[in-house]
Amino acid sequence: HVSFVDCPGHDILMATMLNGAAVMDGALLLIAANESCPQPQTSEHLAAVEIMRLKHIIILQNKIDLITESAGMNQYDGIQRFIQGTIADGSPVIPISAQLKYNIDAVS
C-alpha cells in the first residue's frame, strides 16, 4: 500500500504535517533544479524527515529540462553538500523532468 502526503514545509503548518505523517515509512524530497538549494522549505522538509527518523528517502531533482547539464551537475553537488551528515546522507538523488516524463519510471 502506498499513500502520498503533500507535506508543506511552512513553519505554521509543521505540527499538522508531522501529526499526519506519523505513519509514513519513507519520503520523496523534491528539489527544483532551476532554484538554488536549499530553499527554506527544503530545509524544513528535511528537518521534518529527521524528526520522523525516516530511513527510506529518495531525493528527486526535478525540472532538469529547464537547466543546462553543467548547472544540473553543480546543483547535484550542492544537494550532496546539503544532505551531508543528515539522515538523508547517502540517499539516491534522481534527476527527473515531470513535464518530459524523464526518469519518472525510476521512481514508480
Secondary structure as GFF3:
##gff-version 3
##sequence-region A 1 108
A	DSSP	three_ten_helix	11	13	.	.	.	ID=ss1
A	DSSP	alpha_helix	14	20	.	.	.	ID=ss2
A	DSSP	beta_strand	26	32	.	.	.	ID=ss3
A	DSSP	alpha_helix	40	52	.	.	.	ID=ss4
A	DSSP	beta_strand	56	62	.	.	.	ID=ss5
A	DSSP	three_ten_helix	64	66	.	.	.	ID=ss6
A	DSSP	alpha_helix	69	83	.	.	.	ID=ss7
A	DSSP	beta_strand	93	95	.	.	.	ID=ss8
A	DSSP	three_ten_helix	104	106	.	.	.	ID=ss9
###
